């Protein structure tokens, strides 16, 4: 009887017998069809994968009526690319959304080019696609709503509302918003947390490990006083099973687990039946919107909580320290958060008695 790991005649790659066993990881990888989409997806930070996957899935279904890992990205023509652009415009998508979608497609094509998957007959089409101009109005901060710092009263109201909700969802949402406000984290950082990322006994109040954040960096963030207790209450509900820290919750208030149907609908997700379903960035957005409305507060985004953290921290510390806390690679990026609010400008100028112009005018008369 032959060993199952013996090389067989059928094990060929590029015309040569493969020098490894039939059941080895290398053999399975060699048997996997080349896919620039999968190559691109696996290069991303965990928090970026859901939006890229969902976007390219819609594109592949529109253009090729198949899953993105099976789509012939390497054969895309300029005509198909321009059709996609005009289709998105006709559907009324914002310039920023259109630009992002086209950028994901271009990045996938670049992967195909790097792996020599694009035939010589289609290289000209690739060059035309890469040279296509950006969508008008897709760059700059003009179309992006300015961030705002939530006031102390708003924060108090929001947290009182969350603390009053004794449901499983209420406990989870309090923990999520506490992480974003207390540590200045991005929603992608929070969505990417696993149980293993909580270091309960490190430092004075514990630490959080932030894996593959923006820029692909991994760092450790000290927790503020009280966050460990809030996370502990959530863990009592969630349980000690490994996997995503913040999970989806059904309207019946039950934690949602992965089903066979979910696994089939999300190939390559790396989850198994029975695992918890993790929250993604979009679900965190929707959660915060619901909580703000329920608390009777003005609209704000998860990033506004990060902005609030930065503004408060800059009043207590120096720019470099805040840069490190936010996980920025340069203080130039952090300087965006030093913008002074119009309210603060009016407060400073209005309170300066030296420039009481009316008084100066009266004295002159």
C-alpha positions as CSV (number, residue, x, y, z in Angstrom):
1,X,0.0,0.0,0.0
2,X,1.4,3.4,-1.0
3,X,1.8,6.2,1.5
4,X,-0.9,8.9,1.0
5,X,1.9,11.5,1.0
6,X,3.8,9.9,-1.8
7,X,4.1,11.9,-5.0
8,X,1.8,10.9,-7.7
9,X,1.9,11.3,-11.5
10,X,-0.9,13.8,-11.4
11,X,1.0,16.2,-9.1
12,X,2.5,18.6,-11.6
13,X,3.0,22.4,-11.6
14,X,4.5,24.2,-14.6
15,X,5.3,20.8,-16.1
16,X,7.4,19.6,-13.2
17,X,6.7,17.0,-10.5
18,X,6.0,18.8,-7.2
19,X,8.5,17.9,-4.5
20,X,6.1,17.6,-1.6
21,X,3.3,15.4,-0.4
22,X,-0.2,15.3,-1.8
23,X,-1.8,16.3,1.5
24,X,0.7,19.0,2.4
25,X,-0.4,22.6,2.7
26,X,1.9,23.5,-0.2
27,X,0.0,21.0,-2.4
28,X,-3.4,22.4,-1.4
29,X,-2.2,26.0,-2.1
30,X,-0.8,24.9,-5.5
31,X,-4.2,23.4,-6.4
32,X,-6.0,26.6,-5.5
33,X,-6.8,28.6,-8.6
34,X,-5.0,32.0,-8.8
35,X,-7.3,34.8,-7.8
36,X,-6.2,38.4,-7.6
37,X,-9.2,39.1,-5.5
38,X,-8.2,36.6,-2.8
39,X,-4.6,37.9,-3.1
40,X,-5.8,41.5,-2.5
41,X,-8.2,40.5,0.3
42,X,-5.6,38.7,2.3
43,X,-3.2,41.6,2.2
44,X,-5.7,43.9,4.0
45,X,-6.1,44.8,7.6
46,X,-8.9,42.8,9.2
47,X,-11.1,45.9,9.7
48,X,-10.9,46.7,6.0
49,X,-11.9,43.3,4.7
50,X,-15.7,43.4,5.1
51,X,-16.2,46.6,3.1
52,X,-13.8,45.5,0.3
53,X,-15.4,42.0,0.1
54,X,-19.0,43.4,0.0
55,X,-18.1,46.0,-2.6
56,X,-16.2,43.7,-5.0
57,X,-18.9,41.0,-4.6
58,X,-21.5,43.5,-5.9
59,X,-19.2,44.5,-8.8
60,X,-18.5,40.9,-9.8
61,X,-22.2,40.0,-9.7
62,X,-23.0,43.1,-11.8
63,X,-20.3,42.5,-14.4
64,X,-19.8,38.8,-14.4
65,X,-22.7,37.2,-12.5
66,X,-20.3,35.2,-10.3
67,X,-18.5,35.3,-7.0
68,X,-15.5,37.7,-6.8
69,X,-13.0,34.9,-6.3
70,X,-14.1,33.4,-9.6
71,X,-14.4,36.6,-11.6
72,X,-12.0,37.2,-14.6
73,X,-10.5,40.4,-13.2
74,X,-7.4,39.8,-15.3
75,X,-9.5,40.2,-18.4
76,X,-11.4,43.4,-17.5
77,X,-11.6,45.9,-20.3
78,X,-11.8,49.6,-20.2
79,X,-15.3,49.4,-21.6
80,X,-16.4,47.3,-18.6
81,X,-14.6,49.6,-16.2
82,X,-16.3,52.7,-17.6
83,X,-19.7,50.9,-17.6
84,X,-19.2,50.3,-13.9
85,X,-18.4,53.9,-13.3
86,X,-21.4,55.2,-15.3
87,X,-23.7,52.7,-13.6
88,X,-22.7,53.9,-10.1
89,X,-23.2,57.5,-11.2
90,X,-26.7,56.7,-12.6
91,X,-27.6,55.0,-9.3
92,X,-27.0,58.2,-7.5
93,X,-24.0,57.1,-5.4
94,X,-21.8,59.8,-3.9
95,X,-18.5,60.6,-5.7
96,X,-16.6,59.4,-2.7
97,X,-18.4,56.0,-2.8
98,X,-17.8,55.7,-6.6
99,X,-14.1,56.6,-6.2
100,X,-13.7,54.0,-3.4
101,X,-15.4,51.2,-5.5
102,X,-13.2,52.0,-8.5
103,X,-10.1,52.0,-6.3
104,X,-10.9,48.5,-5.0
105,X,-11.2,47.3,-8.5
106,X,-7.9,48.9,-9.5
107,X,-6.2,47.4,-6.5
108,X,-7.4,44.0,-7.6
109,X,-6.2,44.5,-11.1
110,X,-2.8,45.6,-9.8
111,X,-2.6,42.2,-7.9
112,X,-3.4,40.4,-11.2
113,X,-0.6,42.4,-13.0
114,X,1.9,41.7,-10.2
115,X,1.3,38.0,-10.5
116,X,1.5,38.0,-14.3
117,X,-2.1,36.9,-14.7
118,X,-3.0,39.6,-17.3
119,X,-2.3,38.3,-20.8
120,X,-0.3,40.5,-23.2
121,X,-3.4,41.0,-25.3
122,X,-5.1,42.7,-22.3
123,X,-2.2,44.8,-21.0
124,X,-3.3,47.8,-23.1
125,X,-6.8,47.6,-21.5
126,X,-5.1,47.5,-18.0
127,X,-3.1,50.6,-18.8
128,X,-6.2,52.5,-19.9
129,X,-8.1,51.6,-16.7
130,X,-5.1,52.7,-14.6
131,X,-4.9,56.0,-16.4
132,X,-8.6,56.8,-16.0
133,X,-9.2,60.1,-14.1
134,X,-10.7,60.1,-10.6
135,X,-14.3,60.9,-10.1
136,X,-15.0,64.6,-9.8
137,X,-15.6,65.7,-6.2
138,X,-14.1,62.5,-4.7
139,X,-11.0,64.1,-3.2
140,X,-10.4,66.6,-0.5
141,X,-12.4,67.2,2.7
142,X,-15.1,69.3,1.1
143,X,-17.7,66.6,1.0
144,X,-16.8,65.1,4.3
145,X,-18.7,66.3,7.3
146,X,-16.4,67.9,9.8
147,X,-15.7,66.0,13.0
148,X,-17.1,67.4,16.2
149,X,-16.2,66.9,19.8
150,X,-19.1,65.8,21.9
151,X,-19.6,67.9,25.0
152,X,-19.3,66.6,28.5
153,X,-23.1,66.8,28.9
154,X,-23.7,64.8,25.7
155,X,-21.2,62.1,26.9
156,X,-23.0,62.0,30.3
157,X,-26.4,61.7,28.7
158,X,-25.2,59.0,26.3
159,X,-23.6,56.9,29.0
160,X,-26.6,57.3,31.3
161,X,-28.8,56.0,28.5
162,X,-26.5,53.0,27.9
163,X,-26.2,52.2,31.6
164,X,-30.0,52.2,32.0
165,X,-30.3,49.4,29.3
166,X,-29.8,46.1,31.2
167,X,-30.2,44.0,28.1
168,X,-27.3,42.0,26.5
169,X,-27.2,44.5,23.7
170,X,-27.1,47.4,26.1
171,X,-24.1,45.9,27.9
172,X,-22.3,45.3,24.7
173,X,-23.0,48.7,23.3
174,X,-21.8,50.4,26.5
175,X,-18.5,48.4,26.2
176,X,-18.1,49.4,22.5
177,X,-18.7,53.1,23.0
178,X,-16.5,53.0,26.2
179,X,-13.6,51.7,24.1
180,X,-14.0,54.3,21.4
181,X,-14.5,57.2,23.9
182,X,-12.1,56.0,26.5
183,X,-9.2,54.9,24.2
184,X,-9.9,56.9,21.1
185,X,-10.1,53.8,18.9
186,X,-11.3,53.6,15.4
187,X,-14.4,51.5,14.7
188,X,-12.2,49.1,12.6
189,X,-10.1,48.5,15.7
190,X,-13.1,47.8,17.9
191,X,-14.7,45.5,15.3
192,X,-11.4,43.6,15.0
193,X,-11.0,42.8,18.8
194,X,-10.9,39.2,19.9
195,X,-11.2,37.9,23.5
196,X,-7.4,37.3,23.5
197,X,-6.8,41.1,22.9
198,X,-7.8,42.0,26.5
199,X,-4.8,42.0,28.9
200,X,-6.7,42.1,32.1
201,X,-3.8,42.3,34.5
202,X,-1.3,44.5,32.5
203,X,-0.5,47.9,33.9
204,X,-2.7,49.6,36.4
205,X,-6.1,49.1,34.7
206,X,-5.4,46.6,32.0
207,X,-4.5,46.9,28.3
208,X,-6.0,46.3,24.9
209,X,-4.0,44.9,22.0
210,X,-4.9,46.5,18.7
211,X,-3.9,44.2,15.8
212,X,-3.3,45.4,12.3
213,X,-4.9,48.8,12.7
214,X,-4.7,51.4,10.0
215,X,-1.3,51.1,8.4
216,X,-1.1,47.4,9.4
217,X,0.5,48.2,12.8
218,X,-0.1,46.3,16.0
219,X,0.1,48.3,19.3
220,X,-1.0,48.1,22.9
221,X,-3.3,50.7,24.5
222,X,-3.6,51.2,28.2
223,X,-7.2,51.1,29.4
224,X,-8.7,54.0,31.4
225,X,-10.1,53.5,34.9
226,X,-13.4,51.7,34.7
227,X,-13.2,50.2,31.3
228,X,-11.9,46.8,32.6
229,X,-15.0,46.5,34.8
230,X,-17.3,47.4,31.8
231,X,-15.6,44.8,29.6
232,X,-15.8,42.3,32.4
233,X,-19.6,42.7,32.6
234,X,-19.8,42.1,28.9
235,X,-17.6,39.0,29.1
236,X,-19.9,37.5,31.8
237,X,-22.7,37.6,29.1
238,X,-20.6,36.6,26.2
239,X,-18.6,33.8,27.8
240,X,-15.0,32.8,27.5
241,X,-15.2,31.1,24.0
242,X,-12.4,32.4,21.8
243,X,-13.2,34.6,18.9
244,X,-14.5,38.1,18.2
245,X,-15.0,40.2,21.4
246,X,-18.0,42.1,20.1
247,X,-20.6,39.9,18.5
248,X,-23.9,40.4,16.7
249,X,-27.1,40.2,18.8
250,X,-30.5,39.2,17.5
251,X,-33.6,41.4,18.2
252,X,-34.6,38.7,20.7
253,X,-31.4,39.7,22.6
254,X,-29.7,36.4,21.9
255,X,-26.0,36.3,20.7
256,X,-25.8,35.2,17.1
257,X,-23.6,32.3,16.1
258,X,-22.3,31.2,12.7
259,X,-24.5,28.7,10.8
260,X,-23.8,26.5,7.9
261,X,-25.6,28.9,5.6
262,X,-23.4,31.7,6.8
263,X,-20.2,29.7,6.1
264,X,-21.4,29.0,2.5
265,X,-22.4,32.7,1.9
266,X,-19.0,33.9,3.2
267,X,-16.3,31.7,1.6
268,X,-12.8,32.3,2.9
269,X,-14.0,34.0,6.1
270,X,-12.2,31.6,8.3
271,X,-15.1,31.0,10.6
272,X,-16.7,27.7,11.6
273,X,-20.2,26.7,12.5
274,X,-20.8,27.6,16.1
275,X,-18.5,30.5,16.3
276,X,-19.8,33.9,17.2
277,X,-20.7,36.3,14.4
278,X,-18.6,39.4,14.7
279,X,-19.8,42.9,14.4
280,X,-18.4,44.9,11.4
281,X,-17.8,48.6,11.0
282,X,-21.2,49.2,9.4
283,X,-23.0,47.6,12.3
284,X,-21.1,49.7,14.8
285,X,-22.2,52.8,12.8
286,X,-25.8,51.7,12.9
287,X,-25.6,50.9,16.6
288,X,-24.3,54.3,17.5
289,X,-26.9,56.1,15.4
290,X,-29.7,54.2,17.2
291,X,-28.2,55.0,20.6
292,X,-27.9,58.7,19.9
293,X,-31.5,58.9,18.7
294,X,-32.7,57.0,21.7
295,X,-30.7,59.3,24.0
296,X,-32.1,62.4,22.2
297,X,-28.7,63.6,21.1
298,X,-27.6,65.3,17.9
299,X,-26.0,63.2,15.1
300,X,-22.5,62.0,15.6
301,X,-20.2,59.3,14.2
302,X,-17.9,56.7,15.9
303,X,-15.0,58.8,14.6
304,X,-16.4,61.8,16.5
305,X,-15.8,59.8,19.7
306,X,-12.1,59.4,18.6
307,X,-12.0,63.1,17.9
308,X,-13.5,63.8,21.4
309,X,-10.8,61.7,23.0
310,X,-8.1,63.5,21.0
311,X,-9.4,67.0,21.9
312,X,-9.7,66.1,25.6
313,X,-6.2,64.4,25.6
314,X,-4.5,67.4,24.0
315,X,-5.7,69.6,26.9
316,X,-3.9,67.3,29.3
317,X,-0.8,66.3,27.4
318,X,1.6,67.1,24.5
319,X,1.1,66.4,20.8
320,X,3.6,63.5,20.6
321,X,1.9,61.6,23.5
322,X,-1.5,62.0,21.9
323,X,0.1,60.9,18.5
324,X,1.2,57.7,20.2
325,X,-2.2,57.2,21.9
326,X,-4.0,57.5,18.6
327,X,-1.6,55.2,16.8
328,X,-0.5,57.8,14.3
329,X,2.9,57.4,12.5
330,X,3.4,61.2,12.4
331,X,2.4,64.2,14.5
332,X,1.4,65.8,11.2
333,X,-1.6,63.4,11.1
334,X,-2.4,64.2,14.8
335,X,-2.4,67.9,14.1
336,X,-5.7,67.4,12.3
337,X,-7.3,66.9,15.7
338,X,-5.9,70.2,17.1
339,X,-8.4,72.2,15.1
340,X,-10.1,74.6,17.5
341,X,-13.9,74.7,17.4
342,X,-15.7,77.8,16.4
343,X,-17.4,77.9,19.9
344,X,-13.9,78.0,21.6
345,X,-12.7,80.7,19.2
346,X,-15.8,82.8,20.0
347,X,-15.3,82.2,23.7
348,X,-11.7,83.3,23.7
349,X,-12.2,86.4,21.5
350,X,-15.4,87.4,23.2
351,X,-13.9,87.3,26.6
352,X,-10.9,89.5,25.8
353,X,-11.7,92.9,27.5
354,X,-8.8,94.5,25.7
355,X,-10.7,94.3,22.4
356,X,-14.0,95.5,23.7
357,X,-14.5,97.8,20.7
358,X,-17.7,99.3,21.9
359,X,-16.0,100.4,25.1
360,X,-13.1,101.9,23.3
361,X,-15.5,103.8,21.0
362,X,-17.4,105.2,24.0
363,X,-14.2,106.3,25.7
364,X,-13.1,108.1,22.6
365,X,-16.3,110.1,22.5
